[in-house]
Amino acid sequence: MISIMICKTLGDMAKWQSCFAQARRANLLQSIEYGLSYGQFMGQKPRQAFIQIDGQPAGICQLMEAGVLNNAIHAIIVDRGPLWLDGFGTKDHQVAFWQEFDRLYKRRLGRKRRIFPELTMREASVADMEGLGFKRLAGPGYQTIWLDLRPSLDVLRGNLKSKWRGPLSKAERSDLEVQWDSDGTSFPMLLNGYVADKGNRGYQGPSSKLLQILARYFSVKQNLLIGRALQGATTVAAIMILCHGRSATYQTGWTTPAGRACNAHNLLLWNALQVLQDRNIQDFDLGGVSDGAARAVKKFKEGMGGETVELLGIFN
């Protein structure tokens, strides 16, 4: 029997963080820090749900909720959940979870449901979710690339694609210097560069306001990592990484023309692997990729030798 215990206020953070740290590939959107950040940004409240199966702790799932008029108008959101502990998360467990979720948050007039399950195309199908009464919304499935950081750096380097390893070697022979901080000192520099780069190149990306809120929450326990590649006193590339449990996520970054000329982004990301290993991070989420206009970004990230996964998409 499955039960879902949902905290109506901010849940037991120590218990949540303990469960979160046990889950492999625990993604950014399910972290408490992200829930607090996104809740502030969107005017929603994060809810922590603890999952038990036959009386045993089985997993966790963070929900985002908003409502007015005593929830007569109500929204409930699941972004990339649930996360399962070792020994749980079978197809039967997934089915039981979503059946219980549907019982707790029935589709009704005045309620909006947005459900983005952490289910890959290998683990389930759209038909499986629709068979449980959820409807797939139009749009492509979400893709990301996970890099396993448990092997040695020598093994990780050997896994790099040759067209990625070559530019890295060039960057290592250059005059670039890499610096890191985890207390937010370099965040204003990173944000200014990001805003300018986004404006110049016209790509989609998170708002500067959301990045500011994320930086504030993640820097409290030094889980905000900002890496800079410098030529002399000039920063030619920068990246922002968020650490959560035993995982980390590449959040954003930018490179100047001078940085691209000497492959500064390759050097920053390679250097990041050692920094993350030193922090006992086991899984690195390189961030969303697509086969559309940003295909070059996907090809660059694939060059690091990680595993590309595709999730089922969004349902209601």
N, C-alpha and C positions, 0 to 999 in steps of 0.2 A: 504494500500500500504506500502511496506517495502522499506527502503533505508538504505544503508550501507555507512557511511562516513569514509574513510580510511585516516589517517594522514600519509603523506609521509615523515615527520620528526617526532621526538619524540612528541607525542601528548600532549594535555593539561593534565598534570599529576594530577592537583587538581581535574579536572572533572573526570578523569579515576579512581582515588582513591576513589572518592565519590561514583561512580557507583559500583566499586568493593566491597566496604564495605557494600553496600545494598544487594548484592547477597549472598544467603545462599550457603554454601559449595563451596565458590569461591576457586578453586584449585590453587596450587602452580604454575603450568605451565602457567597460565593466568595472573600472577602478573607481573607488570612492572619490578620489581627487577630480577625476573627469566628471563624475556625477554632480559634484558640488559646482564645478566650473560651468558646465553646460546648463545646469539648473539656474544659476545666476544669470547666465547669458540669455536664456530663453524664458525665464520666469516659470520654471518647473521645479518640482520637488523630487529629489532622488529617494527611492525606497529600496531597502535591502531585503531580499528574500532569501531565506535559508531553506534548502530542499532536504527533506529526509525521505528515505525509502526503507520501509520495514524498521523504522526507528533509528536508522543509522544516518549520520551526516553524509550526504551524497553530492551536494553541489550548492551553488549560489547563483543568483540572478538579480542584477540591478534593474529596477524599473524606474521610469521617469513619469511623473504624474502631474496633471494640472486639472483644476475643476473650479466651478463657480456654482452658486445656488445649491449648496449642499451636494455638489457633484451631479446635479441634474444635467449640467453641461460638463462633460468629463473627457479627458484624453489620457490614454495609457500607452506608454512606449517601451518597447524592449529593443535595445540596440546591441546586437552581437552577444546575446545570452541564450541559454544559461551556460555556466562553466561547471564542469564536472570534476569531482575528485577521482583519484585512482580507483578502478574497479567499478565505476559507474559511467553512465552515458551511453549505454547500449540503445539500440533502436526502440526496445520496449520501454526503457526509461524515458527516452525523448517523447514517445507517444503519450506516456502517462503524464509527463510534465505539461505538455501542451493541452491535453484534455482537461487537466486541473486548472490551467490558466484560463481556458475558455469558460470553465464553470464559474471562476471568480470574476471574470471580466467579459460577460456575455455581450455580444454585439447587440446594440439597442439604439433607439432614437436618442440623439444627444451625446452619444459616446463615439469618440474617434479612437480607433486602435491602429497602431503602427508597429508591426512585428518584423524584426530583422534578425532571424535566428542564426546562431553560430553553428550552422550546418553546411558542410561542403557538399558539392555535387557528388562526391564519392560516398558520402554518408547517408544521403537521402535524396529524394526527388521532389520536384514541385508537386507532383501528384500525391505524394505522401502527406504533405501539409494540407493540400486542398481536400484530401480525404478526411481530414480532421475538422473541416469546416472553415479553413482559412483561405482567403482569396489572394492569389499572387497579383501584385500591382504591376503595371506596365513598366518596362525599363530593363536595362542589362543587369546581369548579376554582378555582385561586387567581387573584385579580384585583389588579392594582396600577395606579398612574397614574404615567407618566414625563413629566417636563417638560424639554424641550430648552432649555438655558440659553445656547445660542450666539447667539440674536438679542439685539438691544439691549434695554435696560429699557423703552424707549418701545414697542417691538414687543410685548414680554411684557405690558406694561400694557394694550395694545390687545387682547390675546388674552383678558384676564380677562372672565368673564361679568359682565353688568351688575349682577346681584344679588350679585356678589362685590366688584366695583369700588366700588359705592356705600358699603358698610360700611367698606371700606378708606379712602375719602375722609373718612368720619366719624371714623375712628380717627386719621387724620393731623391733623385739626383739634382733636383732644382734647389733654389735658395729659399724654398718655402719653410716656414716655421709654424707648427701647430700649437695652439694654446687652448686649454679647457677651463671652464669654471662651472660650478654647480650651485652658486648662490644668487644667480641672476645679475651679476655685475655686468655682463656683456649683453644682456637682453635688449636694452635700448638701441645699441648698435645693430643687433640682428634685426630688430623690428624695423628700424629706419631703412636698412638695406632691402628687407623683404618688401616693404611698401613701394619703394622705388623700383625694384625689379619687377614686381607684379604690374605696376602701372606701365612700365616701358614695354613689357612683353605680352601683356594682356591675357595671362592665364587665369584659370579659376583657382581659388585657394581659400583657406579660412580667413575670416575677417581679422583685422588687427585687434579689435576689441576682444574677441575670443582668445587670441594668442596672449594678450595681456592678462586675462583672467587665469588661463592655464598656467602661465609662468608664475603667477602669484601663488597659486595653490601648490604647484609641484616644487617650488623652491623652498617651501617651509621645511621639508626634510631632505633637502638637497637632491631631489629626484628630477631636477631640471638640469640637463647637460647642454652647454653651448660650446661648440668647437669653432675656432677661427683659424683660417690659414692666412698667414701674413707674409708679405714681401717687404722686408724692412719694417717700416711703421704702418704700412697700408694693409688693411684687411681686404683680401681679394675673394674670399669665400667664407661662408658661415653656415652651420647647421644647428638645428634644435632637436634634441632627443628627450623624450619623457620616459622615465623608469617607473615601473609599476609591478610589484611583486617580483617574480623571477623573470619578467619580460621587460622589454623596452620597445618604444615605437619611434621611428623617424617621423617627426612632426612637420618640419619644413626646412628649407635652406635656400640659398641663392649663391650665385657665382658671377663675378664680373668678367668682362672679356679677357682681362689679364689672367684671371683665375682659370678660365677655360683653356687658355693657351698653354698653361703648365699643369692642367689636370688636377687642380686643387681639390675638387670634390672627391675624386678617387682617393686622394691622400687622407682627407678628413674622414671618410667613411671607413677606410681601412684602419686608421688610427682609433676610430670609435670602437672597433671590435675588441681591441685590447683593453680600452677603458671600461667597457661593459663587462668583459670577463673578470677584470679586477674587482668589480662590484658583484660578482657571482650571478650575473644575468645569464640565463640559459637560452632564451629565445628572443630574437630581434625581428620585429615586424617592420619591414621596409616601407610600409604604407601602400595605399591604394594605387592600382595601376589599371590601365585600360588599353584596348586595341584601337582606339579612335585617334583623335588629334594628338594625344599625349603618348603615342606608341613609342617614341624615342625614349621617354622616361622609363617605360616598362622594359625596354631592351637594355637600358643602362643598369637598372636594378637586377634584372635577370643575370647580368654578367657576374654578380657576386656569388652565384652558385646556390641560391636558396631554393625553396619549394614554392611554386606558384599554386595558390589555392583559390577556388571560386566558390562563393557562398550562393545559397539558393535565391536570394533577393528579398524583397520587402513584401509583406502580406498585411491584410487587415482582417 
